[in-house]
Amino acid sequence: MIPVRGYEGQKVAVLGLGRSGMAAAKALEAGCAEVLAWDDSVEARAGAENAGLTLHDLSKVNAFEGVATLIVSPGIPHFYPEPNPIIAAAWDAGVPVDNDIGLFFRSFATRDWDKFDVMPQVVAVTGSNGKSTTAALTHHILEATGKPTQLAGNIGRGVLDIEPAEDGSVVVLELSSYQTDLARALTPDIAVFTNLTADHLDRHGGMGGYFAAKRRLFVEGAPDCAVVGVDEAEGRFLANQLSIGPTDDRIIRISSGQKLSGPGWHVFAKKGFLSEWRKGRQIASIDLRGIKSLPGAHNHQNACAAYAACRRLGLAPKVIEQAFISFKGLAHRSQIVAEANGVTFVNDSKATNAESAARALQTFDSIRWIAGGLAKDGGIAELSPHLGAVVKAYLIGHSARDFALQLGNTPHEICETMDRAVEMALDDAQSGDTVLLAPAAASFDQYPNFEIRGEDFTENVQRALN
């Protein structure tokens, strides 16, 4: 645990008692703050009370009297589509609002670091797609080289749940826009921006607000090094704003699909090969084509981002290449769950929107595509250019019939449920096919989350094959 510093003897309110809220409350208590906990959920409040926390109804008049700060869990909207009433009350009372990420960055460094030979570092990864894989891959590379490292944030453990830093250790954080938007302290040593596509727009009031939330990590965080994906205009803008000139190697530009040129520091993947260029000459090259855990252009971009961060940390290209080969991938993200009779079964349940589903559809040939769920705005209309490899679609969930209307001439079957979709896809599949779960929709019509949806797919595949 990271004890939170700076609130000794003060009252700190915590709103939202899920994983991050409970960890924040315990870390605040460890730092000798007086925690006042609240959640709209009766069950969450009961759990907090059983854990020994003091409940304090933050919705009451004068609830913030004597409170030094309010810590808010990431799922609670503080601005758009409208401020949570409790957060608005904190504003009116002049009480600063922060989150667990802000507490982490103000508390992680301690006087014990004066005894270390090598200062600990923090790598923070954000972006729309690929940040989980990039963070996990970076962590895996560091682990594979024997470096003390921890993975936390939006993946792995809560940021305040991790252990205090060791000599030369590296913490890798995955940070969502919900987390970067509100944190009052953001001071990573290396910050990574993978890409930007439309997501969470209601929470941020549009693409401008969404990008602004991501941008805070770089502009307010002022990292020593920024790894920036430049395949979208927002990334090119960000890299340009951070750079002081063409040779500024504090900025590492990354890309998947285009060769980057110029005197700066570049890492890009093209036709399956990762290349590192610096000062106008090639430094290293890695063949990614045979690495099954990193299939497709989107994963090649993730590889570029992780490679760049690890190079900035001082690791050699050959060492990183060997760690790429041993990486097992992440569950629910282009995860190969079975191979039988020439058919590959891939769980990409994390593909919860059309953009991420498009990346999966461009990765494999001869696809038996399982899609559907709780559709997002626009459904799958924008996927029309990416359906060339789809032999047949098997549609599930609330959006099944709507998706069927958007598929045009692509063969499809309305299956409703996962077990029926897996059964039909397996019956139809031939050697060389890939049965791909890439839902292009949220899971909440049939499942609590995308993880359980992916597990259901995997269990159905294994049951059907046995």
TIROKE-714440 format. One line per field, with one value per residue (C-alpha): residue number from 1; residue in one letter; z, y, x. Coordinates in steps of 0.001 Angstrom, whole numbers, plus 500000, padded with zeros to 6 digits. Layout:
<atoms>
n (NUM / ...)
res (A / ...)
w (Z / ...)
v (Y / ...)
u (X / ...)
</atoms>
This chain:
<atoms>
n (1 / 2 / 3 / 4 / 5 / 6 / 7 / 8 / 9 / 10 / 11 / 12 / 13 / 14 / 15 / 16 / 17 / 18 / 19 / 20 / 21 / 22 / 23 / 24 / 25 / 26 / 27 / 28 / 29 / 30 / 31 / 32 / 33 / 34 / 35 / 36 / 37 / 38 / 39 / 40 / 41 / 42 / 43 / 44 / 45 / 46 / 47 / 48 / 49 / 50 / 51 / 52 / 53 / 54 / 55 / 56 / 57 / 58 / 59 / 60 / 61 / 62 / 63 / 64 / 65 / 66 / 67 / 68 / 69 / 70 / 71 / 72 / 73 / 74 / 75 / 76 / 77 / 78 / 79 / 80 / 81 / 82 / 83 / 84 / 85 / 86 / 87 / 88 / 89 / 90 / 91 / 92 / 93 / 94 / 95 / 96 / 97 / 98 / 99 / 100 / 101 / 102 / 103 / 104 / 105 / 106 / 107 / 108 / 109 / 110 / 111 / 112 / 113 / 114 / 115 / 116 / 117 / 118 / 119 / 120 / 121 / 122 / 123 / 124 / 125 / 126 / 127 / 128 / 129 / 130 / 131 / 132 / 133 / 134 / 135 / 136 / 137 / 138 / 139 / 140 / 141 / 142 / 143 / 144 / 145 / 146 / 147 / 148 / 149 / 150 / 151 / 152 / 153 / 154 / 155 / 156 / 157 / 158 / 159 / 160 / 161 / 162 / 163 / 164 / 165 / 166 / 167 / 168 / 169 / 170 / 171 / 172 / 173 / 174 / 175 / 176 / 177 / 178 / 179 / 180 / 181 / 182 / 183 / 184 / 185 / 186 / 187 / 188 / 189 / 190 / 191 / 192 / 193 / 194 / 195 / 196 / 197 / 198 / 199 / 200 / 201 / 202 / 203 / 204 / 205 / 206 / 207 / 208 / 209 / 210 / 211 / 212 / 213 / 214 / 215 / 216 / 217 / 218 / 219 / 220 / 221 / 222 / 223 / 224 / 225 / 226 / 227 / 228 / 229 / 230 / 231 / 232 / 233 / 234 / 235 / 236 / 237 / 238 / 239 / 240 / 241 / 242 / 243 / 244 / 245 / 246 / 247 / 248 / 249 / 250 / 251 / 252 / 253 / 254 / 255 / 256 / 257 / 258 / 259 / 260 / 261 / 262 / 263 / 264 / 265 / 266 / 267 / 268 / 269 / 270 / 271 / 272 / 273 / 274 / 275 / 276 / 277 / 278 / 279 / 280 / 281 / 282 / 283 / 284 / 285 / 286 / 287 / 288 / 289 / 290 / 291 / 292 / 293 / 294 / 295 / 296 / 297 / 298 / 299 / 300 / 301 / 302 / 303 / 304 / 305 / 306 / 307 / 308 / 309 / 310 / 311 / 312 / 313 / 314 / 315 / 316 / 317 / 318 / 319 / 320 / 321 / 322 / 323 / 324 / 325 / 326 / 327 / 328 / 329 / 330 / 331 / 332 / 333 / 334 / 335 / 336 / 337 / 338 / 339 / 340 / 341 / 342 / 343 / 344 / 345 / 346 / 347 / 348 / 349 / 350 / 351 / 352 / 353 / 354 / 355 / 356 / 357 / 358 / 359 / 360 / 361 / 362 / 363 / 364 / 365 / 366 / 367 / 368 / 369 / 370 / 371 / 372 / 373 / 374 / 375 / 376 / 377 / 378 / 379 / 380 / 381 / 382 / 383 / 384 / 385 / 386 / 387 / 388 / 389 / 390 / 391 / 392 / 393 / 394 / 395 / 396 / 397 / 398 / 399 / 400 / 401 / 402 / 403 / 404 / 405 / 406 / 407 / 408 / 409 / 410 / 411 / 412 / 413 / 414 / 415 / 416 / 417 / 418 / 419 / 420 / 421 / 422 / 423 / 424 / 425 / 426 / 427 / 428 / 429 / 430 / 431 / 432 / 433 / 434 / 435 / 436 / 437 / 438 / 439 / 440 / 441 / 442 / 443 / 444 / 445 / 446 / 447 / 448 / 449 / 450 / 451 / 452 / 453 / 454 / 455 / 456 / 457 / 458 / 459 / 460 / 461 / 462 / 463 / 464 / 465 / 466)
res (M / I / P / V / R / G / Y / E / G / Q / K / V / A / V / L / G / L / G / R / S / G / M / A / A / A / K / A / L / E / A / G / C / A / E / V / L / A / W / D / D / S / V / E / A / R / A / G / A / E / N / A / G / L / T / L / H / D / L / S / K / V / N / A / F / E / G / V / A / T / L / I / V / S / P / G / I / P / H / F / Y / P / E / P / N / P / I / I / A / A / A / W / D / A / G / V / P / V / D / N / D / I / G / L / F / F / R / S / F / A / T / R / D / W / D / K / F / D / V / M / P / Q / V / V / A / V / T / G / S / N / G / K / S / T / T / A / A / L / T / H / H / I / L / E / A / T / G / K / P / T / Q / L / A / G / N / I / G / R / G / V / L / D / I / E / P / A / E / D / G / S / V / V / V / L / E / L / S / S / Y / Q / T / D / L / A / R / A / L / T / P / D / I / A / V / F / T / N / L / T / A / D / H / L / D / R / H / G / G / M / G / G / Y / F / A / A / K / R / R / L / F / V / E / G / A / P / D / C / A / V / V / G / V / D / E / A / E / G / R / F / L / A / N / Q / L / S / I / G / P / T / D / D / R / I / I / R / I / S / S / G / Q / K / L / S / G / P / G / W / H / V / F / A / K / K / G / F / L / S / E / W / R / K / G / R / Q / I / A / S / I / D / L / R / G / I / K / S / L / P / G / A / H / N / H / Q / N / A / C / A / A / Y / A / A / C / R / R / L / G / L / A / P / K / V / I / E / Q / A / F / I / S / F / K / G / L / A / H / R / S / Q / I / V / A / E / A / N / G / V / T / F / V / N / D / S / K / A / T / N / A / E / S / A / A / R / A / L / Q / T / F / D / S / I / R / W / I / A / G / G / L / A / K / D / G / G / I / A / E / L / S / P / H / L / G / A / V / V / K / A / Y / L / I / G / H / S / A / R / D / F / A / L / Q / L / G / N / T / P / H / E / I / C / E / T / M / D / R / A / V / E / M / A / L / D / D / A / Q / S / G / D / T / V / L / L / A / P / A / A / A / S / F / D / Q / Y / P / N / F / E / I / R / G / E / D / F / T / E / N / V / Q / R / A / L / N)
w (500000 / 499329 / 502418 / 501304 / 502592 / 503233 / 505032 / 508490 / 511012 / 508345 / 507223 / 503696 / 502028 / 499626 / 497150 / 495463 / 497309 / 494511 / 493981 / 493645 / 496315 / 498926 / 498166 / 498428 / 501754 / 503230 / 501910 / 503387 / 506760 / 506518 / 506085 / 509260 / 507556 / 508972 / 506178 / 505629 / 503138 / 501033 / 498126 / 496693 / 496854 / 500086 / 499405 / 498896 / 502110 / 504024 / 502657 / 503662 / 507144 / 507523 / 506504 / 509386 / 507460 / 508854 / 506728 / 506178 / 504025 / 501584 / 500124 / 503292 / 503819 / 505260 / 504632 / 503655 / 506775 / 507963 / 504999 / 503446 / 500103 / 498221 / 496500 / 493666 / 491980 / 488179 / 487257 / 488765 / 486282 / 487564 / 484573 / 481612 / 480926 / 484225 / 487501 / 490189 / 492883 / 495597 / 493493 / 492761 / 496503 / 497088 / 494502 / 496227 / 499575 / 498106 / 498767 / 496263 / 494259 / 493372 / 492642 / 493556 / 490700 / 492099 / 495570 / 494145 / 492380 / 495451 / 497757 / 495808 / 496238 / 499819 / 501724 / 501501 / 497878 / 499023 / 499819 / 496358 / 493765 / 490908 / 491247 / 490733 / 487655 / 486544 / 482996 / 482396 / 479350 / 477976 / 474675 / 473228 / 472102 / 473024 / 476343 / 478327 / 475985 / 475845 / 479639 / 480120 / 477439 / 478932 / 482346 / 480869 / 479163 / 482419 / 484315 / 481704 / 482169 / 485945 / 486716 / 489758 / 488349 / 489211 / 486955 / 488199 / 487450 / 485053 / 484844 / 487527 / 490992 / 492114 / 492170 / 495945 / 496450 / 495120 / 497225 / 497973 / 495445 / 495445 / 494263 / 490470 / 490258 / 487561 / 488005 / 484804 / 484939 / 482514 / 482826 / 481317 / 480400 / 483504 / 485615 / 483837 / 483620 / 487351 / 488926 / 490538 / 490367 / 487230 / 487188 / 485228 / 484093 / 480756 / 479333 / 476405 / 474067 / 471860 / 469678 / 469780 / 468464 / 469462 / 472862 / 476141 / 474336 / 476620 / 479628 / 478088 / 476107 / 472710 / 471073 / 472185 / 475848 / 475434 / 473884 / 476522 / 479260 / 477643 / 476919 / 480616 / 481262 / 478951 / 479281 / 483015 / 483803 / 482004 / 481640 / 480944 / 477826 / 475786 / 473481 / 471074 / 468430 / 465388 / 463185 / 464023 / 463862 / 467639 / 468168 / 465625 / 467302 / 470733 / 469594 / 467945 / 471049 / 473302 / 471035 / 471037 / 467638 / 465052 / 467028 / 470403 / 471530 / 474593 / 472121 / 470539 / 467697 / 466955 / 464097 / 462655 / 458864 / 457915 / 457811 / 459968 / 458837 / 460078 / 462555 / 465656 / 467498 / 465680 / 466188 / 463552 / 462241 / 458561 / 456813 / 460080 / 460885 / 463790 / 463083 / 465344 / 463758 / 465498 / 464066 / 460546 / 460751 / 461636 / 465064 / 465196 / 463500 / 464855 / 462830 / 464518 / 462025 / 463893 / 467329 / 467810 / 470903 / 468924 / 465725 / 463382 / 462846 / 466079 / 468154 / 466158 / 467269 / 470871 / 470368 / 469075 / 472126 / 474622 / 472743 / 472782 / 476514 / 477311 / 475072 / 476991 / 480181 / 478773 / 477593 / 474516 / 471350 / 471479 / 475078 / 474164 / 471157 / 473328 / 475746 / 472845 / 471945 / 475488 / 475890 / 476268 / 475465 / 477454 / 478042 / 475898 / 473565 / 470367 / 472669 / 470957 / 473205 / 471073 / 467803 / 466386 / 462933 / 461322 / 462945 / 465318 / 468033 / 469097 / 472066 / 471475 / 473835 / 474663 / 471138 / 472511 / 469751 / 465971 / 465875 / 467962 / 466102 / 462809 / 464038 / 464801 / 461449 / 459643 / 461530 / 460407 / 457152 / 456543 / 459634 / 461290 / 463194 / 466440 / 467102 / 469003 / 472436 / 473575 / 470514 / 470710 / 468599 / 464899 / 465502 / 462967 / 459947 / 459796 / 459567 / 455971 / 454471 / 456823 / 456163 / 453235 / 455293 / 456984 / 455637 / 457874 / 460932 / 463923 / 465790 / 469484 / 472066 / 472006 / 468785 / 466723 / 464420 / 464070 / 463160 / 460608 / 458828 / 458656 / 457233 / 453653 / 451575 / 454246 / 455126 / 458676 / 461192 / 464161 / 467027 / 470064 / 472559 / 472791 / 473021 / 469865 / 468007 / 468936 / 468001 / 464572 / 463822 / 464707 / 462562 / 459588 / 460110 / 457735 / 458008 / 457740 / 459326 / 462418 / 464750 / 466117 / 468990 / 468343 / 469527 / 468439 / 471303 / 475067 / 477091 / 479513 / 477818 / 478653 / 480838 / 483751 / 481823 / 478756 / 480774 / 481657 / 478033 / 476884 / 479491 / 478280 / 474707 / 475829 / 477916 / 475046 / 472628 / 474984 / 475696 / 471979 / 471185 / 473990)
v (500000 / 503603 / 505676 / 509015 / 511951 / 515523 / 514949 / 513892 / 514640 / 516111 / 514976 / 513540 / 512510 / 509536 / 509220 / 505820 / 502667 / 500314 / 499017 / 502405 / 504105 / 501432 / 501420 / 505224 / 505141 / 502580 / 504447 / 507703 / 506014 / 504614 / 508200 / 509224 / 511041 / 510862 / 509209 / 509944 / 507373 / 507409 / 505556 / 505649 / 501840 / 500294 / 497195 / 499249 / 501161 / 497925 / 496563 / 499728 / 499645 / 495998 / 497059 / 499529 / 502753 / 505622 / 506386 / 510024 / 510996 / 513480 / 514333 / 516128 / 519886 / 521062 / 517605 / 519217 / 521285 / 520746 / 518507 / 519145 / 517417 / 515065 / 511953 / 510695 / 507287 / 507362 / 506132 / 509203 / 512087 / 515416 / 517647 / 516107 / 515128 / 516923 / 517194 / 514686 / 516613 / 515708 / 516960 / 520166 / 520589 / 520221 / 522941 / 525248 / 524562 / 525339 / 521784 / 520570 / 517480 / 514863 / 511129 / 508202 / 508966 / 512439 / 510964 / 508437 / 510997 / 513230 / 510300 / 507807 / 509480 / 509432 / 510331 / 506666 / 507308 / 509288 / 505919 / 504436 / 504152 / 504356 / 506463 / 504634 / 505677 / 505743 / 504940 / 506101 / 504863 / 506446 / 506520 / 505178 / 501702 / 499493 / 501052 / 497852 / 495749 / 498442 / 498714 / 494933 / 494429 / 497127 / 495502 / 492059 / 493316 / 494819 / 491623 / 489508 / 491531 / 491125 / 494731 / 495232 / 496425 / 496725 / 497079 / 499169 / 501727 / 500744 / 497276 / 495024 / 496587 / 499958 / 502554 / 502919 / 499135 / 498617 / 498222 / 501130 / 501659 / 499691 / 500829 / 501153 / 499892 / 500922 / 501292 / 500944 / 502602 / 502313 / 505505 / 506151 / 509592 / 509414 / 509210 / 511784 / 514298 / 514884 / 514073 / 517163 / 515703 / 514009 / 513548 / 510442 / 510035 / 508583 / 509180 / 507178 / 508234 / 505338 / 506858 / 508686 / 507527 / 508504 / 507057 / 508298 / 511428 / 511945 / 511962 / 514574 / 516725 / 515679 / 514855 / 518116 / 517399 / 513777 / 514770 / 517466 / 514838 / 512701 / 515722 / 516670 / 513758 / 515359 / 519093 / 519274 / 516136 / 517384 / 513921 / 513592 / 511605 / 511408 / 508458 / 509688 / 507822 / 510070 / 508148 / 510653 / 514436 / 514719 / 512760 / 514850 / 518007 / 516743 / 515736 / 519109 / 520996 / 519061 / 519307 / 522193 / 521264 / 518506 / 516866 / 516904 / 513284 / 513768 / 512995 / 509522 / 509408 / 506019 / 504705 / 501566 / 501498 / 504511 / 505155 / 508103 / 510279 / 513222 / 513748 / 512905 / 509629 / 507370 / 503850 / 502520 / 499224 / 498587 / 495284 / 493448 / 494896 / 497249 / 499790 / 502260 / 505354 / 508076 / 511072 / 509946 / 506402 / 503022 / 501672 / 498371 / 496198 / 493429 / 490996 / 490948 / 488671 / 485418 / 486686 / 485198 / 487254 / 490500 / 490005 / 492801 / 496444 / 497595 / 495262 / 496295 / 499857 / 498611 / 496900 / 500161 / 502045 / 499494 / 499216 / 503007 / 503274 / 500455 / 501923 / 505197 / 503169 / 501934 / 498399 / 496989 / 496121 / 492422 / 492154 / 493720 / 491404 / 488308 / 489597 / 490181 / 486502 / 485323 / 487670 / 485687 / 488531 / 489773 / 487968 / 489281 / 491206 / 489247 / 486259 / 482895 / 480560 / 477399 / 475899 / 472735 / 471151 / 474184 / 476588 / 479329 / 480728 / 484315 / 486156 / 489923 / 490695 / 494034 / 495206 / 497057 / 499663 / 499717 / 501167 / 498395 / 495739 / 497122 / 496545 / 492915 / 492388 / 493647 / 491240 / 487850 / 486125 / 484043 / 485177 / 483625 / 486765 / 486709 / 490221 / 492009 / 493172 / 496586 / 498717 / 502107 / 505112 / 504261 / 500511 / 498837 / 501038 / 502290 / 498719 / 498259 / 498792 / 496160 / 493200 / 491719 / 488895 / 487995 / 484697 / 484885 / 486840 / 485259 / 487918 / 487911 / 490116 / 493175 / 494575 / 491358 / 492447 / 496012 / 494709 / 492358 / 495346 / 497036 / 494069 / 494490 / 491449 / 489857 / 486412 / 486348 / 484406 / 485791 / 483522 / 485575 / 483774 / 483030 / 479267 / 479191 / 481469 / 479330 / 476154 / 477474 / 479009 / 475761 / 473734 / 476032 / 476518 / 475033 / 474681 / 478114 / 479939 / 482134 / 482187 / 485719 / 487249 / 491013 / 492274 / 495959 / 496557 / 496823 / 493689 / 494990 / 493491 / 489914 / 490174 / 492313 / 493213 / 492348 / 489994 / 487673 / 487807 / 486713 / 483964 / 482701 / 482575 / 480681 / 478201 / 477552 / 476978 / 474559 / 472719 / 472410 / 471070 / 468484)
u (500000 / 501066 / 500132 / 498727 / 500724 / 499633 / 496321 / 497469 / 494725 / 492422 / 488979 / 488982 / 485723 / 485712 / 482842 / 482441 / 483471 / 484451 / 487979 / 489690 / 487572 / 488199 / 491920 / 492014 / 490185 / 492584 / 495641 / 494338 / 493838 / 497369 / 498523 / 496639 / 493757 / 490222 / 488206 / 484513 / 483188 / 480030 / 478432 / 474901 / 474822 / 473539 / 475648 / 478820 / 478188 / 477678 / 480939 / 482783 / 481302 / 482336 / 485851 / 485901 / 485334 / 483281 / 480214 / 479242 / 476246 / 477763 / 474355 / 473226 / 473342 / 476683 / 478174 / 481490 / 481943 / 485516 / 486410 / 489841 / 489277 / 486930 / 488304 / 486100 / 486050 / 486567 / 483078 / 481388 / 480856 / 482121 / 481413 / 479567 / 476830 / 476171 / 478064 / 477249 / 475291 / 477794 / 480699 / 478770 / 478226 / 481982 / 482627 / 480160 / 481819 / 485260 / 486476 / 489110 / 488135 / 490773 / 491061 / 493296 / 495707 / 496321 / 496875 / 499340 / 501504 / 501680 / 502542 / 504670 / 508062 / 509373 / 512534 / 513574 / 514430 / 517484 / 519112 / 518502 / 521244 / 518710 / 515585 / 512252 / 510281 / 506659 / 505511 / 501919 / 500002 / 496845 / 494936 / 491698 / 492774 / 495700 / 496620 / 495988 / 498133 / 500825 / 500962 / 500980 / 503621 / 505853 / 505488 / 506259 / 509427 / 510665 / 509844 / 511592 / 514778 / 514673 / 513797 / 511529 / 508202 / 504509 / 501455 / 498551 / 495845 / 493106 / 494691 / 496073 / 495998 / 494684 / 497452 / 497355 / 497309 / 500836 / 503961 / 506307 / 509090 / 512334 / 515754 / 515490 / 511907 / 509413 / 505649 / 503627 / 500200 / 497317 / 495277 / 491858 / 490536 / 488329 / 491480 / 493644 / 490788 / 490495 / 493876 / 495387 / 498907 / 500257 / 504029 / 505057 / 508660 / 507510 / 504023 / 502616 / 499788 / 498688 / 495944 / 492620 / 489257 / 485726 / 484775 / 483287 / 482094 / 479094 / 481438 / 483748 / 481313 / 482702 / 486035 / 487648 / 486983 / 488046 / 491372 / 491867 / 491529 / 494255 / 496448 / 496620 / 498978 / 501535 / 501031 / 500371 / 502351 / 505496 / 507100 / 510818 / 509888 / 506674 / 505940 / 503267 / 501286 / 501083 / 498646 / 495881 / 495904 / 495579 / 498796 / 500694 / 499397 / 500425 / 503926 / 504393 / 503282 / 505628 / 508670 / 511122 / 512564 / 513108 / 515955 / 514188 / 514595 / 512421 / 509623 / 509475 / 506964 / 505428 / 503280 / 501784 / 501617 / 503728 / 507443 / 508449 / 511328 / 513345 / 516164 / 514110 / 513514 / 510997 / 509652 / 507284 / 505917 / 505389 / 504628 / 505193 / 508622 / 509287 / 512019 / 513768 / 515303 / 517265 / 519082 / 518241 / 519595 / 518157 / 519118 / 517232 / 514607 / 512332 / 510214 / 506789 / 505075 / 505643 / 504598 / 501123 / 500328 / 500740 / 498694 / 497687 / 498565 / 496944 / 499111 / 502151 / 501413 / 501224 / 504589 / 506070 / 504804 / 506122 / 509424 / 509873 / 509161 / 511585 / 514285 / 513921 / 514387 / 517699 / 516871 / 518616 / 516640 / 517589 / 516419 / 513077 / 512725 / 513161 / 510529 / 508114 / 508436 / 507601 / 504606 / 501384 / 498999 / 496044 / 492783 / 489907 / 492232 / 493004 / 493514 / 493886 / 491866 / 491958 / 493171 / 491594 / 491367 / 492953 / 490441 / 491645 / 489358 / 490057 / 488540 / 488533 / 485644 / 487319 / 486374 / 483364 / 483066 / 483215 / 486735 / 488270 / 486260 / 487602 / 491152 / 490330 / 488591 / 491694 / 493949 / 492657 / 491655 / 488513 / 486608 / 483565 / 482570 / 480586 / 479255 / 476547 / 475516 / 474352 / 475093 / 476784 / 475809 / 476002 / 476108 / 478428 / 477668 / 481264 / 482561 / 481355 / 484854 / 486323 / 484030 / 485963 / 487453 / 484148 / 482845 / 479781 / 478586 / 476850 / 474869 / 474030 / 472384 / 470161 / 471634 / 471483 / 468664 / 469940 / 473394 / 471823 / 470283 / 473713 / 475621 / 474455 / 475375 / 477574 / 476128 / 474832 / 472782 / 470838 / 471872 / 470788 / 473061 / 476762 / 476375 / 474272 / 476727 / 479742 / 477884 / 476859 / 480257 / 482004 / 479611 / 480302 / 484054 / 486607 / 490368 / 491970 / 489030 / 489191 / 486190 / 486452 / 484523 / 484780 / 481367 / 481534 / 479100 / 478953 / 478233 / 475633 / 472569 / 473639 / 476782 / 478033 / 481195 / 483271 / 485487 / 482617 / 481426 / 484890 / 485006 / 481617 / 482930 / 486040 / 484058 / 481638 / 484538 / 486266 / 483032 / 482251 / 485730 / 485791)
</atoms>
